[in-house]
């Protein structure tokens, strides 16, 4: 029975980690962009549908940024900001390399009329890149603000520890 409690404790620790929520937000943002490309694959890209895709991607990126700057002991820590930056840039760069740089020429050669799928990939890539750029700028600006002391700091001799706000990227 003690193994079950240890397993539940490990699961709680992973899900309460800020680094996990950075991953969740970034992967959700990527899924929104892929969903937009899937939607536009056979439909025309309109301003309204692009705005919805941008809003969905921005909300997911806001979740990843919130994990970095949410008030607590780990708010704005440089390791967490670097983790957010690394995960976000890796997802976008891999998507651009494999999705757009390889996907657009393949779609051009394989499909009879590639205009619509190429527009779908291009606009979904734009939504992903633009919201990522604004998310990275916001995380950097807000984390430097919160690490400069504008958030509440606990006294050094405090015995209170908040395990949910610790940054543990090596686990």
C-alpha positions as a LaTeX table, in Angstrom:
\begin{tabular}{lrrr}
\hline
Residue & $x$ (\AA) & $y$ (\AA) & $z$ (\AA) \\
\hline
Unk1 & 0.00 & 0.00 & 0.00 \\
Unk2 & 2.91 & 2.33 & 0.67 \\
Unk3 & 3.94 & 2.05 & $-3.00$ \\
Unk4 & 0.58 & 3.45 & $-4.05$ \\
Unk5 & 1.01 & 6.44 & $-1.75$ \\
Unk6 & 4.53 & 7.02 & $-3.06$ \\
Unk7 & 3.24 & 6.85 & $-6.62$ \\
Unk8 & 0.43 & 9.30 & $-5.86$ \\
Unk9 & 2.91 & 11.62 & $-4.16$ \\
Unk10 & 5.17 & 11.51 & $-7.22$ \\
Unk11 & 2.25 & 12.22 & $-9.53$ \\
Unk12 & 1.16 & 15.16 & $-7.35$ \\
Unk13 & 4.71 & 16.52 & $-7.34$ \\
Unk14 & 5.02 & 16.31 & $-11.13$ \\
Unk15 & 1.61 & 17.91 & $-11.80$ \\
Unk16 & 2.24 & 20.70 & $-9.32$ \\
Unk17 & 5.60 & 21.54 & $-10.86$ \\
Unk18 & 5.80 & 24.78 & $-12.79$ \\
Unk19 & 8.02 & 23.13 & $-15.41$ \\
Unk20 & 5.26 & 20.62 & $-16.20$ \\
Unk21 & 2.75 & 23.41 & $-16.82$ \\
Unk22 & 5.19 & 25.12 & $-19.19$ \\
Unk23 & 5.21 & 21.90 & $-21.24$ \\
Unk24 & 1.42 & 21.57 & $-21.03$ \\
Unk25 & 0.86 & 25.15 & $-22.22$ \\
Unk26 & 3.34 & 24.90 & $-25.08$ \\
Unk27 & 2.07 & 21.54 & $-26.31$ \\
Unk28 & $-1.52$ & 22.80 & $-26.12$ \\
Unk29 & $-0.49$ & 25.83 & $-28.18$ \\
Unk30 & 1.08 & 23.54 & $-30.77$ \\
Unk31 & $-2.08$ & 21.41 & $-30.85$ \\
Unk32 & $-4.17$ & 24.56 & $-31.46$ \\
Unk33 & $-1.97$ & 25.46 & $-34.44$ \\
Unk34 & $-2.19$ & 21.91 & $-35.81$ \\
Unk35 & $-5.96$ & 21.98 & $-35.32$ \\
Unk36 & $-6.15$ & 25.27 & $-37.23$ \\
Unk37 & $-4.14$ & 23.78 & $-40.10$ \\
Unk38 & $-6.44$ & 20.76 & $-40.10$ \\
Unk39 & $-9.51$ & 23.04 & $-40.20$ \\
Unk40 & $-8.10$ & 25.19 & $-43.01$ \\
Unk41 & $-6.89$ & 22.22 & $-45.04$ \\
Unk42 & $-10.17$ & 22.04 & $-46.98$ \\
Unk43 & $-11.64$ & 25.46 & $-46.17$ \\
Unk44 & $-10.70$ & 29.00 & $-47.02$ \\
Unk45 & $-8.71$ & 30.93 & $-44.45$ \\
Unk46 & $-10.78$ & 33.88 & $-43.25$ \\
Unk47 & $-9.88$ & 36.72 & $-40.96$ \\
Unk48 & $-12.32$ & 35.44 & $-38.34$ \\
Unk49 & $-10.94$ & 31.91 & $-38.34$ \\
Unk50 & $-7.37$ & 33.26 & $-38.15$ \\
Unk51 & $-8.39$ & 35.44 & $-35.20$ \\
Unk52 & $-9.87$ & 32.39 & $-33.43$ \\
Unk53 & $-6.68$ & 30.40 & $-34.06$ \\
Unk54 & $-4.55$ & 33.27 & $-32.76$ \\
Unk55 & $-6.73$ & 33.59 & $-29.66$ \\
Unk56 & $-6.56$ & 29.85 & $-28.93$ \\
Unk57 & $-2.78$ & 29.81 & $-29.36$ \\
Unk58 & $-2.41$ & 32.95 & $-27.23$ \\
Unk59 & $-4.48$ & 31.47 & $-24.40$ \\
Unk60 & $-2.33$ & 28.35 & $-24.34$ \\
Unk61 & 0.87 & 30.39 & $-24.40$ \\
Unk62 & $-0.55$ & 32.52 & $-21.58$ \\
Unk63 & $-0.88$ & 29.33 & $-19.55$ \\
Unk64 & 2.80 & 28.57 & $-20.11$ \\
Unk65 & 3.76 & 32.16 & $-19.19$ \\
Unk66 & 1.57 & 32.02 & $-16.08$ \\
Unk67 & 3.49 & 28.96 & $-14.93$ \\
Unk68 & 6.66 & 31.05 & $-15.04$ \\
Unk69 & 5.43 & 34.22 & $-13.35$ \\
Unk70 & 2.60 & 33.06 & $-11.07$ \\
Unk71 & 3.23 & 34.41 & $-7.55$ \\
Unk72 & 5.14 & 32.11 & $-5.25$ \\
Unk73 & 8.68 & 31.27 & $-4.28$ \\
Unk74 & 9.66 & 30.13 & $-7.78$ \\
Unk75 & 8.11 & 33.06 & $-9.62$ \\
Unk76 & 10.52 & 34.43 & $-12.19$ \\
Unk77 & 13.44 & 32.18 & $-11.29$ \\
Unk78 & 16.06 & 32.26 & $-14.05$ \\
Unk79 & 16.08 & 28.45 & $-14.38$ \\
Unk80 & 12.35 & 28.41 & $-15.00$ \\
Unk81 & 12.53 & 31.29 & $-17.47$ \\
Unk82 & 15.30 & 29.45 & $-19.34$ \\
Unk83 & 13.20 & 26.28 & $-19.28$ \\
Unk84 & 10.22 & 28.14 & $-20.76$ \\
Unk85 & 12.41 & 29.75 & $-23.37$ \\
Unk86 & 14.05 & 26.45 & $-24.32$ \\
Unk87 & 10.83 & 24.44 & $-24.56$ \\
Unk88 & 8.98 & 27.13 & $-26.47$ \\
Unk89 & 11.75 & 27.82 & $-28.96$ \\
Unk90 & 12.36 & 24.09 & $-29.50$ \\
Unk91 & 8.70 & 23.42 & $-30.28$ \\
Unk92 & 8.45 & 26.35 & $-32.69$ \\
Unk93 & 11.75 & 25.66 & $-34.44$ \\
Unk94 & 10.99 & 21.96 & $-34.90$ \\
Unk95 & 7.54 & 22.84 & $-36.21$ \\
Unk96 & 8.97 & 25.36 & $-38.67$ \\
Unk97 & 11.71 & 23.01 & $-39.84$ \\
Unk98 & 9.64 & 19.85 & $-40.20$ \\
Unk99 & 6.17 & 21.31 & $-40.72$ \\
Unk100 & 6.79 & 24.24 & $-43.00$ \\
Unk101 & 10.21 & 23.81 & $-44.60$ \\
Unk102 & 9.59 & 20.14 & $-45.38$ \\
Unk103 & 5.78 & 20.16 & $-45.45$ \\
Unk104 & 5.25 & 22.95 & $-47.96$ \\
Unk105 & 7.47 & 21.50 & $-50.72$ \\
Unk106 & 6.00 & 18.02 & $-50.19$ \\
Unk107 & 2.46 & 19.43 & $-50.35$ \\
Unk108 & 3.42 & 21.30 & $-53.52$ \\
Unk109 & 4.70 & 18.16 & $-55.24$ \\
Unk110 & 2.12 & 15.62 & $-54.01$ \\
Unk111 & $-1.15$ & 17.55 & $-54.23$ \\
Unk112 & $-2.82$ & 18.48 & $-57.51$ \\
Unk113 & $-3.96$ & 21.88 & $-56.24$ \\
Unk114 & $-1.70$ & 22.73 & $-53.30$ \\
Unk115 & $-2.84$ & 26.33 & $-52.82$ \\
Unk116 & $-5.32$ & 25.63 & $-50.01$ \\
Unk117 & $-3.12$ & 23.24 & $-47.96$ \\
Unk118 & $-0.14$ & 25.56 & $-48.36$ \\
Unk119 & $-2.21$ & 28.48 & $-47.11$ \\
Unk120 & $-3.38$ & 26.33 & $-44.19$ \\
Unk121 & 0.17 & 25.42 & $-43.19$ \\
Unk122 & 1.41 & 28.96 & $-43.66$ \\
Unk123 & $-1.33$ & 30.62 & $-41.62$ \\
Unk124 & $-1.16$ & 28.03 & $-38.82$ \\
Unk125 & 2.60 & 28.56 & $-38.70$ \\
Unk126 & 2.05 & 32.31 & $-38.50$ \\
Unk127 & $-0.37$ & 31.89 & $-35.58$ \\
Unk128 & 2.12 & 29.68 & $-33.76$ \\
Unk129 & 5.12 & 31.93 & $-34.34$ \\
Unk130 & 3.37 & 35.20 & $-33.49$ \\
Unk131 & 1.86 & 33.97 & $-30.24$ \\
Unk132 & 5.15 & 32.33 & $-29.27$ \\
Unk133 & 7.04 & 35.56 & $-29.86$ \\
Unk134 & 4.65 & 37.53 & $-27.66$ \\
Unk135 & 4.72 & 34.78 & $-25.01$ \\
Unk136 & 8.52 & 34.81 & $-24.87$ \\
Unk137 & 8.58 & 38.61 & $-24.60$ \\
Unk138 & 5.94 & 38.57 & $-21.85$ \\
Unk139 & 7.66 & 35.81 & $-19.87$ \\
Unk140 & 11.01 & 37.59 & $-20.00$ \\
Unk141 & 9.57 & 40.98 & $-19.06$ \\
Unk142 & 7.28 & 39.71 & $-16.29$ \\
Unk143 & 9.88 & 37.35 & $-14.82$ \\
Unk144 & 12.48 & 40.10 & $-14.53$ \\
Unk145 & 9.87 & 42.25 & $-12.84$ \\
Unk146 & 8.88 & 39.54 & $-10.35$ \\
Unk147 & 12.48 & 38.54 & $-9.61$ \\
Unk148 & 13.40 & 42.16 & $-8.80$ \\
Unk149 & 11.37 & 42.01 & $-5.62$ \\
Unk150 & 7.95 & 43.19 & $-6.66$ \\
Unk151 & 6.49 & 39.87 & $-5.49$ \\
Unk152 & 6.16 & 38.98 & $-1.82$ \\
Unk153 & 9.32 & 37.54 & $-0.31$ \\
Unk154 & 9.36 & 35.26 & 2.71 \\
Unk155 & 11.86 & 35.97 & 5.47 \\
Unk156 & 15.09 & 33.98 & 5.32 \\
Unk157 & 14.52 & 32.31 & 8.69 \\
Unk158 & 11.08 & 31.08 & 7.72 \\
Unk159 & 10.63 & 27.33 & 8.06 \\
Unk160 & 7.75 & 27.37 & 5.57 \\
Unk161 & 8.42 & 25.56 & 2.31 \\
Unk162 & 6.12 & 25.28 & $-0.64$ \\
Unk163 & 6.96 & 22.13 & $-2.56$ \\
Unk164 & 4.60 & 23.00 & $-5.39$ \\
Unk165 & 6.64 & 26.07 & $-6.28$ \\
Unk166 & 10.07 & 24.48 & $-6.35$ \\
Unk167 & 11.84 & 24.24 & $-9.65$ \\
Unk168 & 13.17 & 20.78 & $-10.26$ \\
Unk169 & 14.12 & 20.23 & $-13.86$ \\
Unk170 & 16.38 & 17.24 & $-13.19$ \\
Unk171 & 13.68 & 14.89 & $-11.86$ \\
\hline
\end{tabular}
